[in-house]
Amino acid sequence: MKLYDKGAYLLNGTELVEDGRDAADIIKSRTGETITSSEAAKNTIAYGILKEHNTSGSMEKLQIKFDKLTSHDITFVGIIQTARASGLEKFPIPYVLTNCHNSLCAVGGTINEDDHMFGLTCAKKYGGVYVPPHQAVIHQFAREMLAGGGKMILGSDSHTRYGALGTMAIGEGGPELVKQLLSKTYDINMPGVVGVYLTGTPAKGVGPQDIALAIIGEVFDRGYVKNKVMEFVGPGVSNLSVDYRIGVDVMTTETTCLSSIWRTDEKVKEFYDIHGRVGEYKELNPGKVAYYDGMIEIDLSTIKPMIAMPFHPSNTYTIDELNANLMDILDDCEKRAEVSFDGAVKLDLKSKVRDGKLYVDQGIIAGCAGGGFENICDAADILKGKSIGANEFTLSVYPASTPVYMELVKNGAVASLMETGAIVKTAFCGPCFGAGDTPANNAFSIRHSTRNFPNREGSKVQNGQVASVALMDARSIAATAANKGILTSAADMDVNYTKPKYFFDKTIYENRVFDSKGVADPSVEIQFGPNIKDWPAMSALPEHMVLKVVSEIHDPVTTTDELIPSGETSSFRSNPLGLAEFALSRKDPAYVGRAKEVQKAQKAIEEGKNPEEGFAEIAPVIETIKKEYTDVTKENLGVGSTIFAVKPGDGSAREQAASCQKVLGGWANIANEYATKRYRSNLINWGMLPFLIPEGELPFRNGDYLFVPEIREAIEQKKTEIDAFVVKDGKLVPFTLQMGELTEDERTIILKGCLINYYRG
C-alpha cells in the first residue's frame, strides 16, 4: 500500500500521475490536454455529486440538501423531539426510522418499546418510514431500500456509508438531521477528495474487513483522510463483488473521513436489479483527467488476513505477524490498557496463550460490517461439518436483515452454522456497542463488527470488569471457530467457497414495515412513554463567562464512548437529564458531580440571584474578576463547566456526547484538536464553544476557574484569538484560546445557546 505525499492525477481511470513539476507534461503527452489541478478536481465523482446537491451557488462554501434521512432507535427520539420543539410539521424528505439498537428491550422496563411506539406514531404523523425491531440493521435497510446512484443520504449514525452503491452518505449528530427536517442545509467547506486506487484481486480467505483494517492502519494516525471524501477507483474495483465493496466501505468511518464514494459498474446495476430497484442505478466514473488531494494505492492481492488489536481499529497487524510475535504484541495491548483505564483494572491477555497459541473466548459476526450475505456464506463454508467445541469459546452470527436471514435459511448456511454449535440471531447492532454478548471478565472476543474501543464490548471498569475486542474478518473468525478458539487465519484453511447467488425477497418488508409513502397524518397522536422527556431550557451565550474545568483528559484520543458510554445507557437517550448521569462515567466518574455543583451558580443567575448564592465556592472567583472587570454583573455573566481533552470525539456520531455536557451546565470544550467534524458540530449545535489550545503545557489544571471576558462580542466579531484568564490565588493569569472557522449559522446557534433556541427565534 502506498500513500502519496502529494496530490495525484488519475488519467482515464487507469493511470496515476503524482503531482509535481512534470505532471502537466505527462498529462498532455497521455491525453493531449492541458489542465490545472483545480479544474481536474472538478472531475472527481465526489465533486459532481456535491455540486448537484449544493444550494449555495459556491463550491467553496457548500450548503447541502440531502435526498433522504435515516436514524435508529437511540437517536430518532431526540431528533424528532428537537425538531418538534423547533416547529416541525411534516417530514419534508423520506425519513426512515429503524429499530436495531435497543431492539432487545432488555433494560429499563418499558422504555425501549416506548421509544419504538414513539417512532411508529411519528412516522404516521409526519409521513415517514418505520422499520420494526429485528427486521434490519439501519445500514442494511438503507442499502436494500434507500440508496441510489448519485444520491446523498444523511444518517444519525457514524457508519452511514453507502458509497459502494454510488450514494454519498454522511453520518452526523442528530441536530444536523433536525436542520434537514426543517428544510435547512448542511453547511461545510468543500472537502478534500482522496483517491483510493485499487488493483489486483484479493487472495483466497481475505475478506473485506481485512482490506478495511489494512487501510485504517495506514491512514488513521496520519490523519491522511480526516474530514475528506474517500473515492474508490481503479480496475481493482471491478474485481470485488458489491457485498465485498460494502464491507470495505462501511469501515471507512474508522479512518475519520467525511464520506465515501465508489465508481459503479454492471455489478452495482445487478445489485439494484436483484433488489427490484434497477432504476436507481447510475454509472459513476471520474472524468478523463481527475485530480485528487491525496492518493492511496492498493494492490489487493498483497493484503493478508488482518486483526485490529485492542483498543482501536487502527491498532492493526496481520494475523501471521501477531502469531509470530504473540507475547510482545499482547504486552503492548496490556500497556495500552493501563493507560486507558488509569490502572483501575488489569487486562491480562498473555494468559490467553496456550502452547504458544492465542486462545479466543468469543467470536461474533454481526451488523452492518459483518452481517452481509457473502460474509456469512463464506463463514458457513469454512465451518461446515465442524464443531466449535464445548468449552469457553462461543460463536454468534447476526445476519444484517431478515431478507438476508431468509436466504441463508433457504440455501442451508444457517443449518451449517447451527450444526457446529454457533448461534444465529436476528438483525441487531448490539455487538457493535456493548448491548448484549458481553464476554466474561478478562475474556478476549474477536468480532467482525465496526469498533473495538475500551468497554465497547459492554464491560464496566467502574465495577472492576474488563474485557477486550479485536476486529477480524468473518472468514478468519470462522477459521478460529473451526479450531475451537485457537486464533487462525482463513488463509490457512483449505476451503471450497460455494459462493451461492443471492435472491432478495422483500415480502417481509411489505408485511411489516410501515411506509407512509410521504403522506403525513396530523390527526395521529404521538405515543410517549414516561422516560421520554423534553429538552430543558438553555440560556443564550452571556457577555462574560466563568468556566470551571471539571475534567482533564490526556489520552491521545478520547472517543465518544468515553464521553457518554454506549451499552445499557443507550436506553436512556430519550431522557436528556437521565442520560446525562452517565456522562464520562467510565473515564472520570467524578465529572457529573463536579459539573452539577458548578451548574448551581448558573441556575441562581437564571433565578435573578447572584451566582454565589447557588454555589458559594465561586464567591472569591467573582470577587477577583470584579477587581479588574468592574462591569461584570449577574445580568451579563454566565457560569458553566468545561472539559479539556487532547483530541475528543473519535467514533460515534452520537450528539449525546455533547448534549449531556450541555444539560449539566457545560458551556465549552477545550482541545488541541477535534477528532471528527461531527463531534465539533455536535458541540456547536448544543451551543457549546469548541475552543482550541496549542499542544504543550496547559495554563490551567482540573479544578481551576477560567474567565473569558466579552466572549459574546468575540463570537459576533468572528475573532479567532480569544483572551482568557486563569483565576487563581486572587489573580487573573492571562492565556489565549483559539476558535476555528464558524459559519454564520453556527455563530448564531452559539449566540442563541443551542439549535432549539435558534429555530425558536
C-alpha distance (Angstrom), angle and dihedral (degrees) to the residues before:
residue distance angle dihedral
M1 . . .
K2 3.79 . .
L3 3.81 128.2 .
Y4 3.78 112.6 -160.5
D5 3.80 116.1 -130.9
K6 3.79 90.2 -146.0
G7 3.77 136.8 28.1
A8 3.79 120.2 -74.6
Y9 3.79 140.7 -148.2
L10 3.79 122.3 -132.3
L11 3.79 113.4 -150.7
N12 3.80 119.7 -156.9
G13 3.78 89.3 -21.8
T14 3.79 92.2 -75.0
E15 3.82 111.8 67.8
L16 3.80 129.5 62.7
V17 3.81 124.1 -151.5
E18 3.80 117.2 -175.6
D19 3.77 114.7 -134.1
G20 3.79 112.6 -101.7
R21 3.80 145.3 104.6
D22 3.80 94.9 -54.6
A23 3.81 97.1 41.4
A24 3.83 95.7 94.6
D25 3.82 92.1 50.9
I26 3.80 92.7 48.0
I27 3.80 91.9 49.1
K28 3.79 92.4 49.4
S29 3.78 92.2 48.5
R30 3.82 91.9 50.0
T31 3.81 99.8 40.1
G32 3.77 107.5 14.7
E33 3.80 88.8 -123.7
T34 3.79 133.2 118.1
I35 3.77 110.0 -150.4
T36 3.81 135.9 161.4
S37 3.78 122.9 -129.3
S38 3.81 91.0 -114.2
E39 3.80 91.4 54.6
A40 3.81 93.0 43.7
A41 3.83 89.7 50.6
K42 3.81 87.1 67.0
N43 3.80 88.7 63.8
T44 3.79 96.1 67.9
I45 3.80 118.1 107.6
A46 3.80 89.4 -122.7
Y47 3.80 93.8 55.9
G48 3.78 91.9 52.5
I49 3.80 94.2 50.8
L50 3.79 93.5 45.4
K51 3.80 90.8 48.9
E52 3.80 91.4 53.1
H53 3.82 90.8 53.0
N54 3.80 99.2 39.2
T55 3.81 117.0 105.3
S56 3.82 100.1 178.5
G57 3.79 99.3 83.2
S58 3.81 88.6 -128.8
M59 3.78 123.8 90.6
E60 3.79 89.7 -159.5
K61 3.81 94.8 59.7
L62 3.79 107.9 36.2
Q63 3.79 126.3 -158.4
I64 3.78 104.8 -172.7
K65 3.78 129.0 -162.7
F66 3.79 112.9 -164.3
D67 3.80 127.0 -142.1
K68 3.81 96.6 -137.7
L69 3.80 142.3 4.9
T70 3.79 132.6 -146.5
S71 3.82 134.9 -172.6
H72 3.78 139.2 166.8
D73 3.78 133.7 -136.0
I74 3.80 98.5 -83.6
T75 3.79 92.7 53.7
F76 3.80 111.0 29.3
V77 3.82 96.6 70.6
G78 3.80 93.3 57.3
I79 3.80 92.0 42.6
I80 3.79 94.6 51.3
Q81 3.81 92.0 42.4
T82 3.80 89.7 53.2
A83 3.80 91.9 46.4
R84 3.81 91.4 47.5
A85 3.79 90.3 52.1
S86 3.80 87.7 50.9
G87 3.81 96.7 51.9
L88 3.84 106.4 -85.3
E89 3.81 113.6 174.8
K90 3.83 103.5 161.4
F91 3.78 138.9 -1.8
P92 3.83 101.6 -100.9
I93 3.83 94.3 -159.1
P94 3.82 132.9 23.4
Y95 3.81 109.1 -65.7
V96 3.80 119.1 -173.0
L97 3.80 120.0 -158.5
T98 3.81 111.4 -161.6
N99 3.79 126.9 -174.3
C100 3.78 108.9 -147.7
H101 3.80 106.1 119.0
N102 3.81 106.5 55.2
S103 3.79 94.0 23.8
L104 3.82 95.1 121.3
C105 3.84 90.8 67.8
A106 3.81 85.6 -151.8
V107 3.80 100.9 136.3
G108 3.80 134.7 57.7
G109 3.80 103.0 11.8
T110 3.80 112.3 -98.6
I111 3.79 98.7 -7.3
N112 3.81 98.3 101.9
E113 3.79 95.3 49.3
D114 3.81 89.1 42.6
D115 3.80 87.6 59.8
H116 3.80 90.2 49.4
M117 3.82 91.7 52.5
F118 3.80 89.0 47.4
G119 3.80 87.6 55.3
L120 3.80 94.7 47.8
T121 3.80 93.8 49.4
C122 3.81 91.4 45.9
A123 3.82 90.6 50.9
K124 3.79 87.6 54.5
K125 3.80 95.8 43.0
Y126 3.81 98.0 44.4
G127 3.81 100.9 29.6
G128 3.82 106.2 -103.2
V129 3.81 141.9 134.0
Y130 3.81 122.1 -99.1
V131 3.82 121.5 -160.7
P132 3.85 110.6 -165.7
P133 3.81 123.0 -132.9
H134 3.83 118.5 -73.7
Q135 3.82 94.2 18.0
A136 3.81 99.1 99.7
V137 3.77 143.0 -25.7
I138 3.78 110.9 -107.8
H139 3.79 97.9 -104.3
Q140 3.80 97.1 44.0
F141 3.80 90.9 53.9
A142 3.79 88.7 49.4
R143 3.80 91.2 51.7
E144 3.78 92.5 47.9
M145 3.81 100.2 40.4
L146 3.83 112.5 12.0
A147 3.80 113.3 35.6
G148 3.78 120.6 99.2
G149 3.79 136.0 174.4
G150 3.78 112.4 -88.8
K151 3.82 92.3 4.7
M152 3.80 129.1 126.6
I153 3.81 125.0 -138.4
L154 3.81 127.2 -171.8
G155 3.79 117.8 -156.1
S156 3.80 133.9 -177.8
D157 3.78 91.4 -131.1
S158 3.78 123.8 80.9
H159 3.82 94.0 -130.3
T160 3.80 93.2 62.5
R161 3.81 94.4 136.6
Y162 3.80 124.3 143.8
G163 3.80 98.6 150.6
A164 3.80 93.6 125.2
L165 3.82 87.6 66.4
G166 3.80 93.2 49.9
T167 3.80 93.9 -99.3
M168 3.79 120.1 125.8
A169 3.80 104.1 -141.9
I170 3.78 129.7 -179.9
G171 3.81 130.5 -164.5
E172 3.80 114.6 -144.8
G173 3.76 142.1 159.4
G174 3.79 117.9 -81.9
P175 3.83 97.8 -98.5
E176 3.80 90.3 66.2
L177 3.82 89.0 58.0
V178 3.79 88.9 47.6
K179 3.80 88.5 58.6
Q180 3.80 90.6 53.8
L181 3.83 91.1 47.5
L182 3.79 87.8 54.7
S183 3.83 90.6 49.4
K184 3.81 92.9 -107.8
T185 3.80 126.8 130.2
Y186 3.79 141.5 -104.3
D187 3.79 104.4 -118.4
I188 3.80 121.6 -155.8
N189 3.77 139.6 139.2
M190 3.79 113.4 -101.5
P191 3.81 103.0 -80.1
G192 3.76 124.0 -131.5
V193 3.80 115.7 -105.8
V194 3.81 120.0 -137.3
G195 3.78 118.4 -164.8
V196 3.80 121.7 -136.5
Y197 3.80 104.6 -157.9
L198 3.80 111.9 -161.5
T199 3.78 127.3 -163.6
G200 3.79 132.6 165.8
T201 3.79 131.4 23.6
P202 3.83 127.3 -82.3
A203 3.79 116.1 -102.0
K204 3.80 120.2 -111.0
G205 3.80 111.1 -77.2
V206 3.81 93.7 22.1
G207 3.80 112.1 118.8
P208 3.80 136.1 -171.4
Q209 3.79 93.9 -90.8
D210 3.80 88.8 58.6
I211 3.81 91.3 55.5
A212 3.79 91.3 44.9
L213 3.80 94.8 49.4
A214 3.79 91.1 48.0
I215 3.81 89.5 55.2
I216 3.81 94.3 44.4
G217 3.79 91.2 49.7
E218 3.79 91.0 54.8
V219 3.81 101.5 43.1
F220 3.81 110.4 29.0
D221 3.80 101.7 75.8
R222 3.81 91.1 43.1
G223 3.80 93.4 51.2
Y224 3.79 85.4 -133.1
V225 3.80 96.0 155.9
K226 3.80 100.8 20.6
N227 3.83 110.3 152.2
K228 3.82 90.1 -9.7
V229 3.80 131.6 115.3
M230 3.81 116.8 -106.4
E231 3.81 111.0 -143.5
F232 3.82 115.7 -164.7
V233 3.79 113.1 -149.1
G234 3.79 140.9 147.1
P235 3.80 135.1 81.1
G236 3.80 93.0 -70.9
V237 3.81 90.9 72.0
S238 3.80 90.5 72.2
N239 3.81 90.2 53.1
L240 3.80 89.7 66.2
S241 3.79 126.9 77.0
V242 3.80 115.7 -124.7
D243 3.82 91.2 -110.7
Y244 3.80 87.9 54.0
R245 3.81 92.2 49.4
I246 3.79 90.0 49.7
G247 3.81 90.0 53.5
V248 3.80 91.4 54.9
D249 3.79 94.0 40.1
V250 3.80 98.0 54.9
M251 3.80 90.7 56.6
T252 3.81 93.7 56.4
T253 3.81 85.3 90.6
E254 3.81 88.1 73.6
T255 3.80 90.6 62.5
T256 3.87 88.4 62.3
C257 3.80 91.0 -119.2
L258 3.82 118.5 151.7
S259 3.80 97.0 -128.1
S260 3.79 144.2 -32.6
I261 3.78 139.8 -129.0
W262 3.81 132.9 -175.8
R263 3.76 132.8 -159.1
T264 3.79 109.2 -106.1
D265 3.81 132.2 -136.5
E266 3.80 143.3 167.0
K267 3.80 91.3 -62.4
V268 3.80 89.6 61.0
K269 3.79 89.9 47.1
E270 3.81 88.5 52.7
F271 3.83 89.8 51.3
Y272 3.80 90.9 56.0
D273 3.80 90.3 44.8
I274 3.81 92.1 52.3
H275 3.81 88.2 52.6
G276 3.79 93.4 49.3
R277 3.80 93.8 -111.3
V278 3.79 105.1 98.1
G279 3.81 89.3 142.7
E280 3.81 88.3 70.3
Y281 3.80 92.0 64.3
K282 3.79 117.7 107.6
E283 3.78 126.2 176.3
L284 3.78 109.2 -122.9
N285 3.79 124.9 -172.9
P286 3.80 134.1 150.3
G287 3.79 116.7 -103.2
K288 3.78 125.8 -95.2
V289 3.81 90.7 -84.7
A290 3.81 115.5 21.6
Y291 3.79 126.8 176.0
Y292 3.80 123.5 -146.7
D293 3.80 126.9 -166.4
G294 3.78 88.8 -135.8
M295 3.79 137.3 -0.7
I296 3.79 134.0 -142.5
E297 3.79 111.2 -164.3
I298 3.80 116.1 -161.7
D299 3.79 131.5 -179.1
L300 3.80 98.8 -156.9
S301 3.80 92.1 -156.8
T302 3.82 90.6 66.7
I303 3.82 96.3 58.0
K304 3.79 115.3 103.6
P305 3.82 129.5 -164.0
M306 3.79 107.0 -68.5
I307 3.78 140.1 -157.0
A308 3.81 128.8 -161.0
M309 3.78 106.7 -150.8
P310 3.81 123.5 -151.3
F311 2.97 130.8 -37.4
H312 3.78 110.8 16.3
P313 3.82 138.2 23.9
S314 3.81 88.4 -119.7
N315 3.82 93.9 60.4
T316 3.79 89.9 93.3
Y317 3.79 138.0 167.1
T318 3.75 134.7 159.9
I319 3.79 109.4 -102.2
D320 3.79 88.3 -120.1
E321 3.82 89.9 54.1
L322 3.80 91.5 50.2
N323 3.79 93.3 49.1
A324 3.80 90.7 48.5
N325 3.83 93.6 50.4
L326 3.77 102.0 29.3
M327 3.78 103.4 146.1
D328 3.80 95.8 43.7
I329 3.81 94.2 49.2
L330 3.80 93.9 43.6
D331 3.78 89.7 49.3
D332 3.81 89.1 53.4
C333 3.82 90.1 52.0
E334 3.79 91.1 50.9
K335 3.80 90.2 51.7
R336 3.81 90.2 50.5
A337 3.79 87.9 53.0
E338 3.81 91.0 52.7
V339 3.81 88.9 57.0
S340 3.78 96.3 41.0
F341 3.80 95.3 47.7
D342 3.82 95.7 36.9
G343 3.79 89.3 -125.3
A344 3.83 92.0 -64.1
V345 3.81 92.6 127.1
K346 3.77 134.4 13.1
L347 3.79 121.8 -124.1
D348 3.79 111.9 -152.5
L349 3.79 111.8 -168.0
K350 3.79 97.7 149.6
S351 3.81 89.1 71.2
K352 3.81 86.6 65.5
V353 3.80 90.1 71.4
R354 3.79 111.9 101.1
D355 3.78 120.6 180.0
G356 3.79 89.1 -16.7
K357 3.82 94.3 -51.6
L358 3.80 130.7 105.1
Y359 3.79 115.3 -115.4
V360 3.81 118.0 -152.2
D361 3.81 123.3 -155.3
Q362 3.78 101.0 -157.9
G363 3.80 142.4 17.3
I364 3.80 126.4 -162.5
I365 3.81 130.8 -178.4
A366 3.77 107.8 -172.0
G367 3.74 156.5 134.7
C368 3.77 134.0 8.5
A369 3.81 92.5 -23.5
G370 3.80 104.9 38.8
G371 3.79 106.2 19.8
G372 3.79 97.2 78.4
F373 3.80 123.1 126.1
E374 3.81 97.6 -111.9
N375 3.82 94.2 45.2
I376 3.79 91.6 54.8
C377 3.81 94.8 41.8
D378 3.81 91.0 53.0
A379 3.82 90.6 46.7
A380 3.81 89.7 51.2
D381 3.82 90.8 50.8
I382 3.81 90.5 52.9
L383 3.80 92.9 48.5
K384 3.80 99.5 39.4
G385 3.80 110.3 130.5
K386 3.80 93.7 3.4
S387 3.83 135.3 105.7
I388 3.78 129.6 -130.0
G389 3.81 88.8 -148.3
A390 3.78 135.2 -119.5
N391 3.79 98.9 -93.5
E392 3.81 132.4 87.4
F393 3.79 97.0 -56.3
T394 3.81 116.2 100.8
L395 3.80 132.4 179.4
S396 3.80 125.8 -155.7
V397 3.80 124.7 -177.1
Y398 3.81 124.5 -164.5
P399 3.81 116.8 -170.6
A400 3.80 108.7 -145.0
S401 3.81 95.9 -124.3
T402 3.78 141.1 8.9
P403 3.83 92.1 -109.5
V404 3.82 88.7 55.3
Y405 3.82 90.1 46.1
M406 3.83 91.9 49.6
E407 3.80 92.0 52.0
L408 3.82 91.4 48.0
V409 3.81 88.0 53.2
K410 3.80 91.9 49.1
N411 3.81 95.1 49.0
G412 3.80 94.6 45.8
A413 3.82 99.1 -113.1
V414 3.81 92.5 120.3
A415 3.80 91.2 53.0
S416 3.80 91.2 48.9
L417 3.79 90.6 52.6
M418 3.79 97.4 43.8
E419 3.81 92.4 49.0
T420 3.82 88.2 62.7
G421 3.81 92.8 56.4
A422 3.80 95.1 -98.9
I423 3.80 118.9 136.6
V424 3.81 119.7 -131.1
K425 3.80 113.1 -155.2
T426 3.80 138.4 -179.3
A427 3.80 126.8 -84.7
F428 3.81 107.6 -68.3
C429 3.80 137.3 147.4
G430 3.80 95.5 -151.4
P431 3.83 97.9 107.5
C432 3.81 88.5 59.8
F433 3.79 94.9 59.5
G434 3.80 108.9 21.9
A435 3.82 104.0 -90.5
G436 3.77 102.1 129.5
D437 3.82 133.8 -11.3
T438 3.80 91.5 58.4
P439 3.82 105.4 170.4
A440 3.78 125.9 -132.0
N441 3.78 120.2 -83.7
N442 3.82 110.3 -69.2
A443 3.81 91.0 6.3
F444 3.79 120.8 144.8
S445 3.81 118.3 -136.5
I446 3.82 129.4 -167.9
R447 3.79 114.6 -154.7
H448 3.77 140.3 -179.6
S449 3.78 90.8 -147.7
T450 3.78 133.8 106.5
R451 3.81 110.2 -91.8
N452 3.78 143.3 23.1
F453 3.81 102.0 -171.7
P454 3.83 118.9 150.7
N455 3.83 111.6 -68.8
R456 3.80 90.3 2.9
E457 3.80 87.7 125.6
G458 3.81 91.2 59.1
S459 3.80 106.2 -98.2
K460 3.81 119.2 136.8
V461 3.78 118.4 -136.2
Q462 3.81 90.3 -169.4
N463 3.81 87.1 63.8
G464 3.78 93.6 47.9
Q465 3.82 93.5 -101.0
V466 3.76 127.4 133.3
A467 3.77 133.2 172.1
S468 3.78 131.3 155.0
V469 3.77 142.1 -145.6
A470 3.78 133.9 -146.7
L471 3.80 120.1 -164.7
M472 3.80 118.3 -129.5
D473 3.77 139.2 157.0
A474 3.80 119.9 -90.3
R475 3.80 91.0 -113.7
S476 3.80 95.0 57.9
I477 3.80 90.3 42.0
A478 3.81 88.0 55.2
A479 3.82 90.4 46.8
T480 3.80 89.0 52.2
A481 3.81 90.2 48.6
A482 3.80 90.1 50.1
N483 3.82 87.0 56.4
K484 3.82 89.8 49.7
G485 3.78 95.7 -110.0
I486 3.81 102.8 -36.0
L487 3.81 106.1 131.6
T488 3.80 106.4 -106.0
S489 3.78 135.3 173.5
A490 3.79 116.3 -127.7
A491 3.80 86.9 -134.8
D492 3.80 87.1 70.3
M493 3.81 93.3 58.7
D494 3.81 123.4 90.8
V495 3.80 100.1 -140.9
N496 3.77 135.6 160.5
Y497 3.80 103.5 -140.7
T498 3.79 106.1 -150.1
K499 3.83 95.9 -162.1
P500 3.82 97.1 -158.1
K501 3.79 117.6 -158.4
Y502 3.80 117.5 -104.4
F503 3.79 121.4 -123.1
F504 3.81 116.9 -169.4
D505 3.79 118.1 -146.5
K506 3.80 112.7 -171.5
T507 3.82 93.5 -177.0
I508 3.79 92.6 106.2
Y509 3.80 90.3 54.4
E510 3.79 91.7 48.1
N511 3.81 88.7 51.6
R512 3.80 99.3 43.9
V513 3.83 113.8 18.3
F514 3.82 115.7 90.2
D515 3.80 109.5 -137.3
S516 3.79 117.2 180.0
K517 3.82 90.1 -169.9
G518 3.80 85.4 -131.8
V519 3.81 94.2 -59.5
A520 3.80 114.0 132.2
D521 3.80 122.8 -151.2
P522 3.83 108.3 -156.4
S523 3.81 90.7 -172.9
V524 3.82 92.2 70.4
E525 3.80 113.7 105.2
I526 3.80 113.8 -137.0
Q527 3.80 111.3 -121.1
F528 3.79 110.9 -131.4
G529 3.78 127.2 -168.9
P530 3.82 124.0 -150.2
N531 3.82 91.7 -103.9
I532 3.82 94.2 55.9
K533 3.79 106.1 96.8
D534 3.78 134.5 175.2
W535 3.78 121.1 -113.9
P536 3.82 113.1 -92.0
A537 3.80 118.9 -114.1
M538 3.82 114.1 -85.2
S539 3.79 126.8 -155.8
A540 3.79 126.4 -125.6
L541 3.79 119.1 -108.1
P542 3.83 108.5 -78.2
E543 3.79 126.4 -134.5
H544 3.80 92.2 -112.2
M545 3.79 128.4 22.4
V546 3.79 137.1 -155.4
L547 3.79 114.7 -162.6
K548 3.77 127.7 -172.8
V549 3.79 115.6 -153.4
V550 3.80 103.1 -129.3
S551 3.80 101.1 170.9
E552 3.79 133.9 26.3
I553 3.82 118.2 -166.7
H554 3.80 121.7 -176.3
D555 3.82 100.6 177.5
P556 3.82 110.4 128.0
V557 3.81 89.0 -116.0
T558 3.80 130.4 15.1
T559 3.79 114.9 -156.0
T560 3.77 127.0 -147.2
D561 3.83 86.0 -116.2
E562 3.79 87.5 65.2
L563 3.82 92.9 45.9
I564 3.81 91.9 50.8
P565 3.81 116.0 1.7
S566 3.78 122.5 -126.6
G567 3.79 124.5 -143.7
E568 3.78 118.0 64.1
T569 3.82 92.0 -0.4
S570 3.80 87.5 70.3
S571 3.80 88.3 76.4
F572 3.80 89.8 68.5
R573 3.79 97.6 53.0
S574 3.80 91.3 105.8
N575 3.80 88.6 62.5
P576 3.83 110.2 63.4
L577 3.81 96.8 -166.7
G578 3.80 93.9 39.0
L579 3.79 92.1 52.4
A580 3.80 92.4 45.2
E581 3.81 89.1 67.0
F582 3.82 86.9 73.7
A583 3.83 96.5 51.7
L584 3.82 112.0 134.2
S585 3.81 88.0 -13.3
R586 3.81 92.9 142.2
K587 3.79 94.7 41.7
D588 3.82 106.0 33.8
P589 3.81 111.7 5.9
A590 3.83 91.9 -174.9
Y591 3.82 92.3 59.5
V592 3.82 98.7 90.1
G593 3.79 94.0 50.6
R594 3.79 93.1 47.6
A595 3.81 92.8 47.7
K596 3.80 92.8 48.9
E597 3.81 91.8 51.9
V598 3.80 91.7 53.9
Q599 3.81 90.6 45.2
K600 3.79 89.5 63.3
A601 3.81 88.6 71.3
Q602 3.82 92.2 55.6
K603 3.79 91.9 45.9
A604 3.78 88.9 53.9
I605 3.82 89.9 52.7
E606 3.81 90.7 50.2
E607 3.81 88.4 53.6
G608 3.82 91.0 53.4
K609 3.80 94.7 -103.2
N610 3.79 131.8 120.8
P611 3.83 113.3 -90.6
E612 3.81 92.7 -119.2
E613 3.79 89.6 60.9
G614 3.79 87.6 67.1
F615 3.79 97.6 36.8
A616 3.80 116.7 18.6
E617 3.82 93.4 -167.0
I618 3.78 90.6 72.4
A619 3.82 95.2 59.5
P620 3.84 97.1 91.9
V621 3.81 89.8 44.2
I622 3.81 91.3 56.0
E623 3.79 90.4 44.2
T624 3.82 91.4 54.0
I625 3.81 92.3 47.7
K626 3.82 93.2 50.1
K627 3.80 91.9 56.0
E628 3.80 88.9 71.7
Y629 3.81 102.6 17.6
T630 3.79 102.0 47.2
D631 3.80 93.5 169.4
V632 3.83 93.1 65.7
T633 3.81 110.2 114.7
K634 3.76 137.4 159.1
E635 3.82 87.2 -97.9
N636 3.81 94.7 62.3
L637 3.81 102.1 28.0
G638 3.78 130.1 91.5
V639 3.79 125.5 -168.5
G640 3.79 124.2 -158.7
S641 3.76 145.8 135.0
T642 3.78 134.2 -96.5
I643 3.77 138.0 -170.5
F644 3.77 130.4 -145.6
A645 3.80 120.2 -142.7
V646 3.79 127.7 164.2
K647 3.81 95.7 -132.2
P648 3.80 113.6 -6.1
G649 3.79 129.5 -177.5
D650 3.80 108.2 46.9
G651 3.77 114.9 150.9
S652 3.77 129.3 11.8
A653 3.80 124.6 47.5
R654 3.79 90.7 -135.3
E655 3.78 110.3 144.4
Q656 3.81 89.3 -155.8
A657 3.80 89.5 79.4
A658 3.82 84.1 73.2
S659 3.81 103.7 25.4
C660 3.82 93.0 56.0
Q661 3.79 89.3 57.9
K662 3.80 89.9 46.5
V663 3.81 96.9 52.8
L664 3.81 88.3 48.8
G665 3.79 89.9 56.6
G666 3.79 99.8 -90.4
W667 3.77 113.7 155.7
A668 3.79 103.2 172.2
N669 3.77 149.3 8.8
I670 3.78 122.0 -141.0
A671 3.79 117.0 -154.9
N672 3.78 143.4 155.8
E673 3.80 86.3 -128.1
Y674 3.81 139.0 -21.7
A675 3.78 115.7 -109.9
T676 3.80 94.6 -141.8
K677 3.76 139.6 15.9
R678 3.81 90.3 -127.0
Y679 3.82 94.7 60.2
R680 3.80 92.0 48.8
S681 3.82 88.6 48.8
N682 3.80 90.0 51.0
L683 3.81 90.4 54.3
I684 3.79 91.6 50.4
N685 3.80 94.3 45.8
W686 3.78 89.2 54.8
G687 3.79 91.5 50.1
M688 3.79 95.8 -105.4
L689 3.78 122.6 141.3
P690 3.84 112.8 -120.2
F691 3.80 96.5 -148.2
L692 3.78 122.2 -175.1
I693 3.78 129.2 -154.7
P694 3.82 127.1 -174.9
E695 3.79 119.7 -101.7
G696 3.76 114.8 -94.0
E697 3.77 137.6 67.1
L698 3.78 111.5 -11.5
P699 3.81 119.6 -123.4
F700 3.82 89.3 -140.5
R701 3.77 139.2 41.5
N702 3.77 136.5 -149.3
G703 3.81 108.3 -69.7
D704 3.82 94.7 27.7
Y705 3.80 122.8 126.5
L706 3.79 120.0 -127.7
F707 3.79 126.2 -160.6
V708 3.81 119.1 -154.5
P709 3.81 108.2 -174.0
E710 3.79 122.2 -158.3
I711 3.79 91.5 5.0
R712 3.79 93.0 153.0
E713 3.80 91.2 54.5
A714 3.82 90.3 46.8
I715 3.81 91.2 55.7
E716 3.81 92.4 44.6
Q717 3.81 91.1 50.4
K718 3.83 93.2 47.6
K719 3.78 94.1 -120.3
T720 3.79 116.4 178.1
E721 3.83 95.1 -169.5
I722 3.80 113.4 57.0
D723 3.81 124.8 -169.6
A724 3.79 115.0 -129.1
F725 3.79 138.0 166.2
V726 3.77 137.5 -148.4
V727 3.81 106.9 -133.4
K728 3.78 106.0 -144.2
D729 3.78 138.5 144.2
G730 3.79 92.3 -2.6
K731 3.82 93.2 -54.1
L732 3.80 139.6 102.4
V733 3.79 109.3 -130.8
P734 3.83 110.6 -165.3
F735 3.79 127.0 -132.8
T736 3.81 135.6 152.2
L737 3.78 131.6 -110.2
Q738 3.77 121.9 -163.5
M739 3.78 130.0 -142.0
G740 3.79 122.6 -157.5
E741 3.77 123.6 -142.4
L742 3.80 116.9 -55.6
T743 3.79 126.4 -166.2
E744 3.80 117.2 -129.9
D745 3.80 90.3 -104.6
E746 3.81 92.3 48.8
R747 3.79 90.1 50.4
T748 3.79 91.4 51.2
I749 3.81 92.6 46.6
I750 3.80 90.3 55.0
L751 3.80 91.7 47.2
K752 3.80 91.5 49.6
G753 3.81 91.7 48.8
C754 3.82 100.2 -115.5
L755 3.79 143.7 -4.4
I756 3.82 92.8 -87.6
N757 3.82 91.2 56.4
Y758 3.80 89.6 46.2
Y759 3.79 93.1 57.9
R760 3.79 93.9 41.0
G761 3.81 87.8 59.7
